Amino acid sequence: MLNLDTRLRQAAFQRLEAITRQFSNDVPWEAIAEPVPMGEETFYIASRAIGIFKPRQMPDGILSIKTVVPKQGRVNIYSDGASDEGGFWYSLEAGGTAKAANRQLLISYERQDPIIYLMGVAPGRYFPLWPCYIDSVDLARELCHVSMRERIGDVRRVAETTGTYDVDELEKRYVIREAKTRVHQAEFRARVMQAYSNRCAMTGLPVPQLLEAAHIIPDPHPGSTTEVSNGISLSRLHHRAYDADLIGIDPDYRIHLNDDLLSTQDGPLLESMKQLNGHKIFTPKRLDQKPSKEALELRYQQFLSR
């Protein structure tokens, strides 16, 4: 029979699995704020008002920590961010152990409880990381260090020790790179979705769960950036077609389908794609968020060469 603490954490992790499948790594607060059923009761994963959170049913310790991206014009007073140790620094509440939230966080640190880190990637949007663990607490600096060592530690089982690399060093480098990559991808998607008002730039589809942030200059390319101007909000289908150069977008924002796609005869879905040929994509209102014409030209030339 699982104790209450374990049941709460398992139920919370299961809920996060479900909502991240639905929203990818860009989860709206409204989905996180839904109560989680557990038997005849419900509990909450996090609080809008506070960062260090313990559900009322949890005897002690914490379930989650949260950082936010402030709305435009507001100031974020915390110093949270990625660390060189392959995890993240998280700010405690000011006041040290006089604050109940900090005392509960220390309990979870001492027990090495698995917790949730809800990392803000845009106002009202979060990238959930779990299970996370508190590796250290610095009360003087009012910081703790959080890592995902269980989640990304699989490299230890496949890495080979060499004369110059040991597994611990290889794993540390992998964790740092993987953590930063996942966070940057989530931040990029959130900012692109906001710029395009959660609509597909080609079809106007207004269902965020079916939308992705497509890179104009692909991510591995040295000229690629994470600026919104290098992104376009597309449905999953149109994103795949764009990545495969079945669809191109010229520097005047006009859509082009390649000859193979235009000549293929199939059902209504393909016909609806054909109707996009020659039409312009929707673009953000802000000039600095509109697709870069230089990036579009580079990518369009690739489309023409296929």
C-alpha positions as CSV (number, residue, x, y, z in Angstrom):
1,M,0.0,0.0,0.0
2,L,1.6,3.3,-1.1
3,N,1.7,6.1,1.4
4,L,-0.1,9.4,0.8
5,D,3.0,11.3,-0.3
6,T,3.9,8.7,-3.0
7,R,0.3,8.6,-4.2
8,L,0.1,12.4,-4.6
9,R,3.4,12.5,-6.5
10,Q,2.4,9.6,-8.8
11,A,-1.0,11.2,-9.6
12,A,0.7,14.5,-10.3
13,F,3.2,13.0,-12.7
14,Q,0.5,11.1,-14.5
15,R,-1.5,14.3,-15.0
16,L,1.6,16.0,-16.4
17,E,2.2,13.1,-18.8
18,A,-1.3,13.7,-20.1
19,I,-1.2,17.4,-20.5
20,T,2.3,17.5,-22.0
21,R,1.1,15.0,-24.6
22,Q,-1.7,17.4,-25.4
23,F,0.2,20.6,-25.3
24,S,3.8,19.5,-26.0
25,N,6.3,21.4,-23.9
26,D,4.3,24.7,-23.9
27,V,1.5,24.1,-21.3
28,P,-1.0,26.9,-20.5
29,W,-1.5,27.7,-16.8
30,E,-5.2,26.8,-17.2
31,A,-4.3,23.1,-17.8
32,I,-1.9,23.0,-14.9
33,A,-4.4,24.7,-12.6
34,E,-7.0,21.9,-13.1
35,P,-7.5,19.9,-9.9
36,V,-6.1,16.4,-10.0
37,P,-8.4,13.5,-8.8
38,M,-7.1,11.0,-6.3
39,G,-9.6,8.7,-4.9
40,E,-12.5,10.7,-3.6
41,E,-10.4,13.8,-3.3
42,T,-8.7,16.3,-5.6
43,F,-5.5,18.2,-5.1
44,Y,-3.5,20.9,-7.0
45,I,-0.1,20.7,-8.6
46,A,0.8,24.3,-8.2
47,S,-0.4,27.7,-7.1
48,R,-0.7,30.8,-9.3
49,A,0.3,33.1,-6.4
50,I,3.4,31.2,-5.0
51,G,6.4,29.5,-6.4
52,I,7.2,26.8,-3.8
53,F,4.0,24.7,-3.4
54,K,2.8,21.9,-1.1
55,P,-0.8,20.6,-1.6
56,R,-2.8,20.7,1.7
57,Q,-3.1,16.9,1.7
58,M,0.7,16.5,1.6
59,P,2.0,15.9,5.2
60,D,5.3,17.7,4.6
61,G,7.8,18.5,1.9
62,I,6.9,20.1,-1.4
63,L,5.4,18.9,-4.7
64,S,6.4,21.7,-7.1
65,I,8.4,24.8,-7.8
66,K,7.5,27.4,-10.4
67,T,9.1,30.3,-12.2
68,V,7.1,32.8,-14.3
69,V,7.8,35.0,-17.3
70,P,6.3,38.4,-16.4
71,K,3.8,40.1,-18.6
72,Q,5.4,42.9,-20.7
73,G,6.3,45.9,-18.4
74,R,6.6,43.8,-15.2
75,V,9.9,42.9,-13.6
76,N,10.9,39.3,-12.5
77,I,12.7,39.7,-9.2
78,Y,14.2,36.2,-9.1
79,S,17.5,35.0,-10.4
80,D,16.5,31.5,-11.6
81,G,18.4,30.1,-14.6
82,A,20.4,27.2,-16.1
83,S,23.6,26.3,-14.3
84,D,26.9,24.8,-15.5
85,E,26.2,21.7,-13.4
86,G,23.5,20.4,-15.8
87,G,20.5,21.7,-13.9
88,F,18.9,25.0,-12.8
89,W,19.3,27.5,-10.0
90,Y,16.0,28.3,-8.2
91,S,15.5,31.2,-5.8
92,L,14.1,30.5,-2.4
93,E,11.6,32.9,-0.7
94,A,13.4,35.8,1.0
95,G,13.6,35.2,4.7
96,G,15.5,31.9,5.0
97,T,14.1,29.3,7.3
98,A,11.7,31.8,8.8
99,K,9.5,31.1,5.8
100,A,7.4,27.9,5.9
101,A,7.9,27.3,2.1
102,N,11.7,27.2,2.5
103,R,11.4,24.8,5.5
104,Q,9.2,22.5,3.5
105,L,11.7,22.7,0.5
106,L,14.5,21.7,2.9
107,I,12.5,18.6,4.0
108,S,12.2,17.5,0.3
109,Y,15.9,18.2,-0.2
110,E,16.9,16.1,2.8
111,R,14.6,13.2,1.7
112,Q,15.5,13.6,-2.0
113,D,11.8,13.7,-2.9
114,P,11.0,13.7,-6.7
115,I,9.4,17.1,-7.4
116,I,8.0,19.1,-10.4
117,Y,9.7,22.2,-11.9
118,L,7.2,24.4,-13.8
119,M,9.5,26.6,-15.8
120,G,7.9,29.7,-17.4
121,V,8.6,30.0,-21.1
122,A,6.1,32.8,-21.8
123,P,3.5,34.7,-19.8
124,G,1.0,32.1,-18.6
125,R,2.9,29.2,-20.4
126,Y,5.1,26.6,-18.7
127,F,7.5,23.8,-19.5
128,P,7.1,21.1,-16.9
129,L,10.2,19.1,-15.8
130,W,9.8,16.0,-13.7
131,P,11.0,14.2,-11.7
132,C,13.5,16.8,-10.5
133,Y,15.6,16.6,-7.4
134,I,17.1,19.3,-5.2
135,D,20.8,18.7,-5.2
136,S,21.9,21.5,-2.8
137,V,20.5,24.4,-0.8
138,D,22.5,27.6,-0.2
139,L,20.6,29.5,2.5
140,A,23.0,32.4,2.5
141,R,22.4,33.1,-1.2
142,E,18.8,32.0,-1.0
143,L,19.2,29.6,-3.9
144,C,18.8,25.8,-4.4
145,H,20.1,23.7,-7.3
146,V,17.6,21.5,-9.1
147,S,18.5,18.7,-11.6
148,M,16.7,16.0,-13.7
149,R,19.4,13.3,-13.1
150,E,16.9,10.5,-13.2
151,R,15.1,11.7,-16.3
152,I,18.2,12.2,-18.5
153,G,20.6,9.8,-16.8
154,D,20.2,7.0,-19.4
155,V,23.4,8.0,-21.1
156,R,25.3,6.3,-18.2
157,R,24.1,2.9,-19.4
158,V,25.2,3.4,-23.0
159,A,28.4,5.5,-22.8
160,E,31.7,3.9,-23.0
161,T,34.6,5.0,-20.8
162,T,37.6,6.0,-22.9
163,G,41.1,7.2,-22.1
164,T,40.1,10.8,-22.1
165,Y,36.4,10.7,-21.2
166,D,34.9,9.1,-18.1
167,V,31.2,8.4,-17.9
168,D,30.5,11.0,-15.2
169,E,32.0,13.8,-17.4
170,L,30.2,12.7,-20.5
171,E,26.9,12.4,-18.6
172,K,27.3,15.9,-17.1
173,R,27.9,17.4,-20.6
174,Y,24.9,15.5,-22.0
175,V,22.6,16.7,-19.2
176,I,23.7,20.4,-19.7
177,R,23.1,20.3,-23.4
178,E,19.9,18.3,-23.3
179,A,18.4,20.6,-20.5
180,K,19.2,23.8,-22.4
181,T,18.0,22.4,-25.7
182,R,14.6,21.4,-24.3
183,V,14.1,24.7,-22.5
184,H,15.1,26.7,-25.6
185,Q,12.7,24.7,-27.8
186,A,9.8,25.3,-25.4
187,E,10.6,29.0,-25.1
188,F,10.8,29.3,-28.9
189,R,7.4,27.5,-29.4
190,A,5.7,29.6,-26.8
191,R,6.9,32.9,-28.3
192,V,6.0,31.9,-31.8
193,M,2.5,30.7,-30.8
194,Q,1.9,34.0,-29.0
195,A,3.1,36.1,-32.0
196,Y,0.7,34.2,-34.3
197,S,-2.2,34.3,-31.8
198,N,-2.2,30.5,-31.6
199,R,-3.2,30.1,-35.3
200,C,-1.6,28.3,-38.2
201,A,0.0,30.9,-40.5
202,M,-1.2,29.0,-43.6
203,T,-4.7,27.8,-42.7
204,G,-5.7,29.9,-39.7
205,L,-6.4,26.7,-37.7
206,P,-6.9,28.0,-34.1
207,V,-6.1,24.8,-32.1
208,P,-2.8,25.2,-30.2
209,Q,-2.6,21.4,-29.5
210,L,-2.2,20.9,-33.3
211,L,0.3,23.7,-33.9
212,E,4.1,23.7,-33.9
213,A,6.7,26.3,-34.3
214,A,8.5,25.7,-37.6
215,H,12.0,27.0,-38.0
216,I,12.6,28.9,-41.3
217,I,16.3,28.2,-41.2
218,P,16.5,24.8,-39.6
219,D,17.7,24.4,-36.0
220,P,21.0,22.6,-36.8
221,H,22.0,25.2,-39.4
222,P,24.7,27.7,-38.1
223,G,22.5,30.6,-39.3
224,S,19.5,29.5,-37.3
225,T,18.2,31.5,-34.4
226,T,15.5,31.3,-31.8
227,E,14.1,34.7,-32.6
228,V,10.4,34.8,-33.5
229,S,11.4,36.1,-36.9
230,N,12.9,32.7,-37.7
231,G,9.7,30.9,-36.8
232,I,6.3,30.3,-38.3
233,S,3.3,28.8,-36.6
234,L,2.1,25.8,-38.6
235,S,-0.2,22.8,-38.1
236,R,1.7,19.6,-37.7
237,L,0.8,18.5,-41.2
238,H,1.9,21.7,-42.8
239,H,5.1,21.8,-40.7
240,R,6.0,18.3,-42.0
241,A,5.4,19.4,-45.5
242,Y,7.5,22.6,-45.0
243,D,10.4,20.7,-43.5
244,A,10.3,18.2,-46.4
245,D,10.3,21.1,-49.0
246,L,6.9,20.0,-50.3
247,I,5.7,23.5,-49.5
248,G,7.8,26.7,-49.8
249,I,7.3,30.2,-48.7
250,D,8.9,33.0,-50.7
251,P,10.2,36.3,-49.2
252,D,6.8,38.0,-50.1
253,Y,5.1,35.5,-47.7
254,R,3.5,33.6,-50.7
255,I,2.9,29.9,-50.4
256,H,4.2,27.5,-53.2
257,L,3.5,23.7,-53.5
258,N,6.1,21.6,-55.4
259,D,5.1,20.0,-58.7
260,D,4.9,16.5,-57.3
261,L,2.4,17.6,-54.6
262,L,0.3,19.6,-57.2
263,S,0.1,16.7,-59.6
264,T,-0.9,14.1,-57.0
265,Q,-4.5,13.2,-57.0
266,D,-6.0,12.2,-53.6
267,G,-8.8,13.1,-51.2
268,P,-10.1,16.3,-49.7
269,L,-7.1,16.9,-47.4
270,L,-4.6,17.1,-50.2
271,E,-7.0,19.2,-52.3
272,S,-7.3,21.7,-49.4
273,M,-3.5,21.9,-49.3
274,K,-3.4,22.6,-53.1
275,Q,-5.8,25.5,-52.6
276,L,-3.1,27.3,-50.5
277,N,-0.8,27.5,-53.6
278,G,-0.3,31.2,-54.4
279,H,-1.9,32.5,-51.2
280,K,0.0,34.5,-48.6
281,I,0.6,33.3,-45.0
282,F,-0.8,35.2,-42.0
283,T,2.0,37.2,-40.3
284,P,2.3,38.8,-36.8
285,K,1.3,42.4,-36.4
286,R,4.7,43.4,-34.8
287,L,7.3,44.1,-37.5
288,D,10.1,42.5,-35.4
289,Q,8.1,39.3,-35.2
290,K,7.3,38.9,-39.0
291,P,9.3,36.2,-40.8
292,S,12.7,37.4,-41.8
293,K,12.8,38.0,-45.6
294,E,16.4,37.0,-45.7
295,A,15.7,33.7,-43.9
296,L,12.7,33.1,-46.2
297,E,14.8,33.7,-49.3
298,L,17.5,31.3,-48.2
299,R,15.0,28.6,-47.3
300,Y,13.0,29.3,-50.6
301,Q,16.0,28.7,-52.7
302,Q,16.4,25.3,-51.0
303,F,12.8,24.6,-51.9
304,L,13.3,25.5,-55.6
305,S,16.4,23.3,-55.8
306,R,14.6,20.1,-54.8
